[in-house]
Amino acid sequence: MARRQSRVLALRALFAMDIGRQDPETALRQALEGEPDGFAEYARTLCAGVQADREQIDGLIARFIRGWSLPRLAAVDRSLLRLATYELLHQPEIPPTAVVSEAVELASTYSTEDAPRFINGVLARIAEEIGRPLRDRDQDQQEEVEKDHGEDH
């Protein structure tokens, strides 16, 4: 639950930086105002990481948003994709399925009806590209073998 709330706070700050053209410190301070300290540390990590690696993150996103350009995306979707892409790249202890699932849930809450499917598709392709696919192909094959094996008995 703490990471989820930290992601919400980071999303707010990243959105404010993007749309409001606020400096990172001001945006983060405003997003964290009145929030428990337990959420602040990871929110700060996320915001700082996105800012530090923004060129790489934006480059990856741009490669996988077929038919769109980064500036044309809704600001909340752009911020959410940046946040989740940072986690996929730099938070190996968090399973990629958890990163994508959280991003899709946040899109369901903060964006349009079509955003969750769009976010899911883009992040799945990014995860595959960076070697953190959402499902391990060996696991898929093993599950298929077990399913087939179970039907024989």
mmCIF file of the C-alpha atoms, coordinates in Angstrom:
data_MODEL
# 
_entry.id   MODEL 
# 
loop_
_atom_site.group_PDB 
_atom_site.id 
_atom_site.type_symbol 
_atom_site.label_atom_id 
_atom_site.label_alt_id 
_atom_site.label_comp_id 
_atom_site.label_asym_id 
_atom_site.label_entity_id 
_atom_site.label_seq_id 
_atom_site.pdbx_PDB_ins_code 
_atom_site.Cartn_x 
_atom_site.Cartn_y 
_atom_site.Cartn_z 
_atom_site.occupancy 
_atom_site.B_iso_or_equiv 
_atom_site.pdbx_formal_charge 
_atom_site.auth_seq_id 
_atom_site.auth_comp_id 
_atom_site.auth_asym_id 
_atom_site.auth_atom_id 
_atom_site.pdbx_PDB_model_num 
ATOM 1   C CA . MET A 1 1   ? 0.000   0.000   0.000   1.00 0.00 ? 1   MET A CA 1 
ATOM 2   C CA . ALA A 1 2   ? 2.872   2.391   0.765   1.00 0.00 ? 2   ALA A CA 1 
ATOM 3   C CA . ARG A 1 3   ? 4.356   2.015   -2.713  1.00 0.00 ? 3   ARG A CA 1 
ATOM 4   C CA . ARG A 1 4   ? 0.961   2.573   -4.297  1.00 0.00 ? 4   ARG A CA 1 
ATOM 5   C CA . GLN A 1 5   ? 0.472   5.829   -2.407  1.00 0.00 ? 5   GLN A CA 1 
ATOM 6   C CA . SER A 1 6   ? 4.062   6.840   -3.168  1.00 0.00 ? 6   SER A CA 1 
ATOM 7   C CA . ARG A 1 7   ? 3.354   6.282   -6.865  1.00 0.00 ? 7   ARG A CA 1 
ATOM 8   C CA . VAL A 1 8   ? 0.235   8.452   -6.669  1.00 0.00 ? 8   VAL A CA 1 
ATOM 9   C CA . LEU A 1 9   ? 2.251   11.238  -5.048  1.00 0.00 ? 9   LEU A CA 1 
ATOM 10  C CA . ALA A 1 10  ? 5.049   10.889  -7.585  1.00 0.00 ? 10  ALA A CA 1 
ATOM 11  C CA . LEU A 1 11  ? 2.490   10.931  -10.404 1.00 0.00 ? 11  LEU A CA 1 
ATOM 12  C CA . ARG A 1 12  ? 1.033   14.177  -9.053  1.00 0.00 ? 12  ARG A CA 1 
ATOM 13  C CA . ALA A 1 13  ? 4.479   15.754  -8.842  1.00 0.00 ? 13  ALA A CA 1 
ATOM 14  C CA . LEU A 1 14  ? 5.542   14.559  -12.308 1.00 0.00 ? 14  LEU A CA 1 
ATOM 15  C CA . PHE A 1 15  ? 2.269   15.820  -13.762 1.00 0.00 ? 15  PHE A CA 1 
ATOM 16  C CA . ALA A 1 16  ? 2.796   19.223  -12.105 1.00 0.00 ? 16  ALA A CA 1 
ATOM 17  C CA . MET A 1 17  ? 6.338   19.385  -13.459 1.00 0.00 ? 17  MET A CA 1 
ATOM 18  C CA . ASP A 1 18  ? 5.141   18.499  -16.938 1.00 0.00 ? 18  ASP A CA 1 
ATOM 19  C CA . ILE A 1 19  ? 1.967   20.542  -17.238 1.00 0.00 ? 19  ILE A CA 1 
ATOM 20  C CA . GLY A 1 20  ? 2.532   23.274  -14.678 1.00 0.00 ? 20  GLY A CA 1 
ATOM 21  C CA . ARG A 1 21  ? 6.153   23.714  -15.606 1.00 0.00 ? 21  ARG A CA 1 
ATOM 22  C CA . GLN A 1 22  ? 6.995   23.618  -11.908 1.00 0.00 ? 22  GLN A CA 1 
ATOM 23  C CA . ASP A 1 23  ? 10.503  22.865  -10.775 1.00 0.00 ? 23  ASP A CA 1 
ATOM 24  C CA . PRO A 1 24  ? 10.874  19.347  -9.342  1.00 0.00 ? 24  PRO A CA 1 
ATOM 25  C CA . GLU A 1 25  ? 11.416  20.455  -5.746  1.00 0.00 ? 25  GLU A CA 1 
ATOM 26  C CA . THR A 1 26  ? 8.296   22.653  -5.670  1.00 0.00 ? 26  THR A CA 1 
ATOM 27  C CA . ALA A 1 27  ? 6.148   20.048  -7.409  1.00 0.00 ? 27  ALA A CA 1 
ATOM 28  C CA . LEU A 1 28  ? 7.248   17.306  -5.048  1.00 0.00 ? 28  LEU A CA 1 
ATOM 29  C CA . ARG A 1 29  ? 6.870   19.482  -1.960  1.00 0.00 ? 29  ARG A CA 1 
ATOM 30  C CA . GLN A 1 30  ? 3.299   20.343  -2.972  1.00 0.00 ? 30  GLN A CA 1 
ATOM 31  C CA . ALA A 1 31  ? 2.450   16.711  -3.774  1.00 0.00 ? 31  ALA A CA 1 
ATOM 32  C CA . LEU A 1 32  ? 3.789   15.553  -0.400  1.00 0.00 ? 32  LEU A CA 1 
ATOM 33  C CA . GLU A 1 33  ? 2.134   18.313  1.630   1.00 0.00 ? 33  GLU A CA 1 
ATOM 34  C CA . GLY A 1 34  ? 0.068   16.782  4.402   1.00 0.00 ? 34  GLY A CA 1 
ATOM 35  C CA . GLU A 1 35  ? 1.032   13.210  3.484   1.00 0.00 ? 35  GLU A CA 1 
ATOM 36  C CA . PRO A 1 36  ? 2.609   10.743  5.933   1.00 0.00 ? 36  PRO A CA 1 
ATOM 37  C CA . ASP A 1 37  ? 6.405   10.596  5.794   1.00 0.00 ? 37  ASP A CA 1 
ATOM 38  C CA . GLY A 1 38  ? 6.269   6.896   4.971   1.00 0.00 ? 38  GLY A CA 1 
ATOM 39  C CA . PHE A 1 39  ? 5.183   7.700   1.421   1.00 0.00 ? 39  PHE A CA 1 
ATOM 40  C CA . ALA A 1 40  ? 7.641   10.496  0.782   1.00 0.00 ? 40  ALA A CA 1 
ATOM 41  C CA . GLU A 1 41  ? 10.893  8.561   0.416   1.00 0.00 ? 41  GLU A CA 1 
ATOM 42  C CA . TYR A 1 42  ? 9.824   6.338   -2.481  1.00 0.00 ? 42  TYR A CA 1 
ATOM 43  C CA . ALA A 1 43  ? 7.944   9.224   -4.142  1.00 0.00 ? 43  ALA A CA 1 
ATOM 44  C CA . ARG A 1 44  ? 11.171  11.259  -4.026  1.00 0.00 ? 44  ARG A CA 1 
ATOM 45  C CA . THR A 1 45  ? 13.133  8.326   -5.446  1.00 0.00 ? 45  THR A CA 1 
ATOM 46  C CA . LEU A 1 46  ? 10.681  7.986   -8.313  1.00 0.00 ? 46  LEU A CA 1 
ATOM 47  C CA . CYS A 1 47  ? 10.641  11.680  -9.178  1.00 0.00 ? 47  CYS A CA 1 
ATOM 48  C CA . ALA A 1 48  ? 14.415  12.046  -8.969  1.00 0.00 ? 48  ALA A CA 1 
ATOM 49  C CA . GLY A 1 49  ? 14.915  8.926   -11.060 1.00 0.00 ? 49  GLY A CA 1 
ATOM 50  C CA . VAL A 1 50  ? 12.513  10.020  -13.767 1.00 0.00 ? 50  VAL A CA 1 
ATOM 51  C CA . GLN A 1 51  ? 14.169  13.427  -13.921 1.00 0.00 ? 51  GLN A CA 1 
ATOM 52  C CA . ALA A 1 52  ? 17.687  11.986  -14.017 1.00 0.00 ? 52  ALA A CA 1 
ATOM 53  C CA . ASP A 1 53  ? 16.910  9.446   -16.763 1.00 0.00 ? 53  ASP A CA 1 
ATOM 54  C CA . ARG A 1 54  ? 14.243  11.351  -18.621 1.00 0.00 ? 54  ARG A CA 1 
ATOM 55  C CA . GLU A 1 55  ? 16.040  11.294  -21.968 1.00 0.00 ? 55  GLU A CA 1 
ATOM 56  C CA . GLN A 1 56  ? 16.388  7.502   -21.914 1.00 0.00 ? 56  GLN A CA 1 
ATOM 57  C CA . ILE A 1 57  ? 12.859  7.027   -20.562 1.00 0.00 ? 57  ILE A CA 1 
ATOM 58  C CA . ASP A 1 58  ? 11.301  9.345   -23.151 1.00 0.00 ? 58  ASP A CA 1 
ATOM 59  C CA . GLY A 1 59  ? 13.279  7.623   -25.901 1.00 0.00 ? 59  GLY A CA 1 
ATOM 60  C CA . LEU A 1 60  ? 11.909  4.237   -24.925 1.00 0.00 ? 60  LEU A CA 1 
ATOM 61  C CA . ILE A 1 61  ? 8.359   5.499   -24.641 1.00 0.00 ? 61  ILE A CA 1 
ATOM 62  C CA . ALA A 1 62  ? 8.575   7.274   -28.005 1.00 0.00 ? 62  ALA A CA 1 
ATOM 63  C CA . ARG A 1 63  ? 9.619   4.012   -29.683 1.00 0.00 ? 63  ARG A CA 1 
ATOM 64  C CA . PHE A 1 64  ? 6.495   2.204   -28.526 1.00 0.00 ? 64  PHE A CA 1 
ATOM 65  C CA . ILE A 1 65  ? 3.656   4.744   -28.789 1.00 0.00 ? 65  ILE A CA 1 
ATOM 66  C CA . ARG A 1 66  ? 2.856   3.886   -32.363 1.00 0.00 ? 66  ARG A CA 1 
ATOM 67  C CA . GLY A 1 67  ? 0.986   6.607   -34.173 1.00 0.00 ? 67  GLY A CA 1 
ATOM 68  C CA . TRP A 1 68  ? 1.617   9.170   -31.454 1.00 0.00 ? 68  TRP A CA 1 
ATOM 69  C CA . SER A 1 69  ? 4.356   11.521  -30.402 1.00 0.00 ? 69  SER A CA 1 
ATOM 70  C CA . LEU A 1 70  ? 5.263   12.090  -26.774 1.00 0.00 ? 70  LEU A CA 1 
ATOM 71  C CA . PRO A 1 71  ? 4.044   15.719  -26.734 1.00 0.00 ? 71  PRO A CA 1 
ATOM 72  C CA . ARG A 1 72  ? 0.634   14.637  -28.118 1.00 0.00 ? 72  ARG A CA 1 
ATOM 73  C CA . LEU A 1 73  ? -0.046  12.217  -25.270 1.00 0.00 ? 73  LEU A CA 1 
ATOM 74  C CA . ALA A 1 74  ? -2.286  13.323  -22.443 1.00 0.00 ? 74  ALA A CA 1 
ATOM 75  C CA . ALA A 1 75  ? -0.030  14.732  -19.736 1.00 0.00 ? 75  ALA A CA 1 
ATOM 76  C CA . VAL A 1 76  ? -1.236  12.231  -17.145 1.00 0.00 ? 76  VAL A CA 1 
ATOM 77  C CA . ASP A 1 77  ? -0.497  9.319   -19.510 1.00 0.00 ? 77  ASP A CA 1 
ATOM 78  C CA . ARG A 1 78  ? 2.920   10.732  -20.323 1.00 0.00 ? 78  ARG A CA 1 
ATOM 79  C CA . SER A 1 79  ? 3.719   11.133  -16.615 1.00 0.00 ? 79  SER A CA 1 
ATOM 80  C CA . LEU A 1 80  ? 2.422   7.658   -15.814 1.00 0.00 ? 80  LEU A CA 1 
ATOM 81  C CA . LEU A 1 81  ? 4.452   6.060   -18.615 1.00 0.00 ? 81  LEU A CA 1 
ATOM 82  C CA . ARG A 1 82  ? 7.577   7.871   -17.408 1.00 0.00 ? 82  ARG A CA 1 
ATOM 83  C CA . LEU A 1 83  ? 7.012   6.711   -13.844 1.00 0.00 ? 83  LEU A CA 1 
ATOM 84  C CA . ALA A 1 84  ? 6.433   3.057   -14.745 1.00 0.00 ? 84  ALA A CA 1 
ATOM 85  C CA . THR A 1 85  ? 9.264   2.999   -17.292 1.00 0.00 ? 85  THR A CA 1 
ATOM 86  C CA . TYR A 1 86  ? 11.636  4.264   -14.616 1.00 0.00 ? 86  TYR A CA 1 
ATOM 87  C CA . GLU A 1 87  ? 10.515  1.452   -12.313 1.00 0.00 ? 87  GLU A CA 1 
ATOM 88  C CA . LEU A 1 88  ? 10.948  -1.147  -15.067 1.00 0.00 ? 88  LEU A CA 1 
ATOM 89  C CA . LEU A 1 89  ? 14.451  0.124   -15.780 1.00 0.00 ? 89  LEU A CA 1 
ATOM 90  C CA . HIS A 1 90  ? 15.740  0.785   -12.287 1.00 0.00 ? 90  HIS A CA 1 
ATOM 91  C CA . GLN A 1 91  ? 13.711  -1.141  -9.713  1.00 0.00 ? 91  GLN A CA 1 
ATOM 92  C CA . PRO A 1 92  ? 14.585  -4.794  -10.422 1.00 0.00 ? 92  PRO A CA 1 
ATOM 93  C CA . GLU A 1 93  ? 13.224  -5.924  -7.050  1.00 0.00 ? 93  GLU A CA 1 
ATOM 94  C CA . ILE A 1 94  ? 9.708   -5.003  -8.203  1.00 0.00 ? 94  ILE A CA 1 
ATOM 95  C CA . PRO A 1 95  ? 8.255   -7.593  -10.587 1.00 0.00 ? 95  PRO A CA 1 
ATOM 96  C CA . PRO A 1 96  ? 7.430   -6.073  -13.980 1.00 0.00 ? 96  PRO A CA 1 
ATOM 97  C CA . THR A 1 97  ? 3.867   -7.392  -13.733 1.00 0.00 ? 97  THR A CA 1 
ATOM 98  C CA . ALA A 1 98  ? 3.423   -5.377  -10.523 1.00 0.00 ? 98  ALA A CA 1 
ATOM 99  C CA . VAL A 1 99  ? 4.783   -2.220  -12.155 1.00 0.00 ? 99  VAL A CA 1 
ATOM 100 C CA . VAL A 1 100 ? 2.468   -2.553  -15.151 1.00 0.00 ? 100 VAL A CA 1 
ATOM 101 C CA . SER A 1 101 ? -0.534  -3.560  -13.058 1.00 0.00 ? 101 SER A CA 1 
ATOM 102 C CA . GLU A 1 102 ? -0.112  -0.504  -10.821 1.00 0.00 ? 102 GLU A CA 1 
ATOM 103 C CA . ALA A 1 103 ? 0.275   1.784   -13.837 1.00 0.00 ? 103 ALA A CA 1 
ATOM 104 C CA . VAL A 1 104 ? -2.893  0.369   -15.408 1.00 0.00 ? 104 VAL A CA 1 
ATOM 105 C CA . GLU A 1 105 ? -4.810  0.867   -12.161 1.00 0.00 ? 105 GLU A CA 1 
ATOM 106 C CA . LEU A 1 106 ? -3.584  4.448   -11.885 1.00 0.00 ? 106 LEU A CA 1 
ATOM 107 C CA . ALA A 1 107 ? -4.599  5.048   -15.499 1.00 0.00 ? 107 ALA A CA 1 
ATOM 108 C CA . SER A 1 108 ? -8.066  3.697   -14.662 1.00 0.00 ? 108 SER A CA 1 
ATOM 109 C CA . THR A 1 109 ? -8.338  6.221   -11.853 1.00 0.00 ? 109 THR A CA 1 
ATOM 110 C CA . TYR A 1 110 ? -6.674  9.293   -13.335 1.00 0.00 ? 110 TYR A CA 1 
ATOM 111 C CA . SER A 1 111 ? -7.032  9.077   -17.102 1.00 0.00 ? 111 SER A CA 1 
ATOM 112 C CA . THR A 1 112 ? -9.508  8.253   -19.837 1.00 0.00 ? 112 THR A CA 1 
ATOM 113 C CA . GLU A 1 113 ? -11.427 5.054   -20.463 1.00 0.00 ? 113 GLU A CA 1 
ATOM 114 C CA . ASP A 1 114 ? -8.985  3.955   -23.183 1.00 0.00 ? 114 ASP A CA 1 
ATOM 115 C CA . ALA A 1 115 ? -5.841  4.796   -21.223 1.00 0.00 ? 115 ALA A CA 1 
ATOM 116 C CA . PRO A 1 116 ? -5.458  1.544   -19.235 1.00 0.00 ? 116 PRO A CA 1 
ATOM 117 C CA . ARG A 1 117 ? -5.275  -0.596  -22.369 1.00 0.00 ? 117 ARG A CA 1 
ATOM 118 C CA . PHE A 1 118 ? -2.895  1.887   -24.036 1.00 0.00 ? 118 PHE A CA 1 
ATOM 119 C CA . ILE A 1 119 ? -0.645  2.088   -20.958 1.00 0.00 ? 119 ILE A CA 1 
ATOM 120 C CA . ASN A 1 120 ? -0.617  -1.699  -20.632 1.00 0.00 ? 120 ASN A CA 1 
ATOM 121 C CA . GLY A 1 121 ? 0.378   -2.201  -24.267 1.00 0.00 ? 121 GLY A CA 1 
ATOM 122 C CA . VAL A 1 122 ? 3.168   0.361   -24.244 1.00 0.00 ? 122 VAL A CA 1 
ATOM 123 C CA . LEU A 1 123 ? 4.624   -0.855  -20.955 1.00 0.00 ? 123 LEU A CA 1 
ATOM 124 C CA . ALA A 1 124 ? 4.436   -4.508  -22.013 1.00 0.00 ? 124 ALA A CA 1 
ATOM 125 C CA . ARG A 1 125 ? 6.490   -3.688  -25.118 1.00 0.00 ? 125 ARG A CA 1 
ATOM 126 C CA . ILE A 1 126 ? 8.994   -1.666  -23.079 1.00 0.00 ? 126 ILE A CA 1 
ATOM 127 C CA . ALA A 1 127 ? 9.328   -4.491  -20.543 1.00 0.00 ? 127 ALA A CA 1 
ATOM 128 C CA . GLU A 1 128 ? 9.976   -6.963  -23.356 1.00 0.00 ? 128 GLU A CA 1 
ATOM 129 C CA . GLU A 1 129 ? 12.522  -4.612  -24.958 1.00 0.00 ? 129 GLU A CA 1 
ATOM 130 C CA . ILE A 1 130 ? 14.556  -4.193  -21.783 1.00 0.00 ? 130 ILE A CA 1 
ATOM 131 C CA . GLY A 1 131 ? 14.537  -7.887  -20.946 1.00 0.00 ? 131 GLY A CA 1 
ATOM 132 C CA . ARG A 1 132 ? 11.868  -7.847  -18.242 1.00 0.00 ? 132 ARG A CA 1 
ATOM 133 C CA . PRO A 1 133 ? 8.907   -9.439  -20.021 1.00 0.00 ? 133 PRO A CA 1 
ATOM 134 C CA . LEU A 1 134 ? 5.636   -9.609  -18.137 1.00 0.00 ? 134 LEU A CA 1 
ATOM 135 C CA . ARG A 1 135 ? 5.573   -13.374 -18.441 1.00 0.00 ? 135 ARG A CA 1 
ATOM 136 C CA . ASP A 1 136 ? 8.505   -15.663 -18.685 1.00 0.00 ? 136 ASP A CA 1 
ATOM 137 C CA . ARG A 1 137 ? 8.213   -17.698 -21.875 1.00 0.00 ? 137 ARG A CA 1 
ATOM 138 C CA . ASP A 1 138 ? 9.664   -20.731 -20.088 1.00 0.00 ? 138 ASP A CA 1 
ATOM 139 C CA . GLN A 1 139 ? 6.960   -20.357 -17.423 1.00 0.00 ? 139 GLN A CA 1 
ATOM 140 C CA . ASP A 1 140 ? 4.288   -20.160 -20.142 1.00 0.00 ? 140 ASP A CA 1 
ATOM 141 C CA . GLN A 1 141 ? 5.629   -23.320 -21.773 1.00 0.00 ? 141 GLN A CA 1 
ATOM 142 C CA . GLN A 1 142 ? 5.800   -25.149 -18.419 1.00 0.00 ? 142 GLN A CA 1 
ATOM 143 C CA . GLU A 1 143 ? 2.202   -24.175 -17.601 1.00 0.00 ? 143 GLU A CA 1 
ATOM 144 C CA . GLU A 1 144 ? 1.123   -25.426 -21.020 1.00 0.00 ? 144 GLU A CA 1 
ATOM 145 C CA . VAL A 1 145 ? 2.924   -28.755 -20.469 1.00 0.00 ? 145 VAL A CA 1 
ATOM 146 C CA . GLU A 1 146 ? 1.360   -29.100 -17.002 1.00 0.00 ? 146 GLU A CA 1 
ATOM 147 C CA . LYS A 1 147 ? -2.077  -28.302 -18.400 1.00 0.00 ? 147 LYS A CA 1 
ATOM 148 C CA . ASP A 1 148 ? -1.680  -30.859 -21.179 1.00 0.00 ? 148 ASP A CA 1 
ATOM 149 C CA . HIS A 1 149 ? -0.286  -33.396 -18.736 1.00 0.00 ? 149 HIS A CA 1 
ATOM 150 C CA . GLY A 1 150 ? -3.215  -32.889 -16.403 1.00 0.00 ? 150 GLY A CA 1 
ATOM 151 C CA . GLU A 1 151 ? -5.710  -33.568 -19.161 1.00 0.00 ? 151 GLU A CA 1 
ATOM 152 C CA . ASP A 1 152 ? -4.120  -36.937 -19.909 1.00 0.00 ? 152 ASP A CA 1 
ATOM 153 C CA . HIS A 1 153 ? -4.845  -38.220 -16.399 1.00 0.00 ? 153 HIS A CA 1 
# 
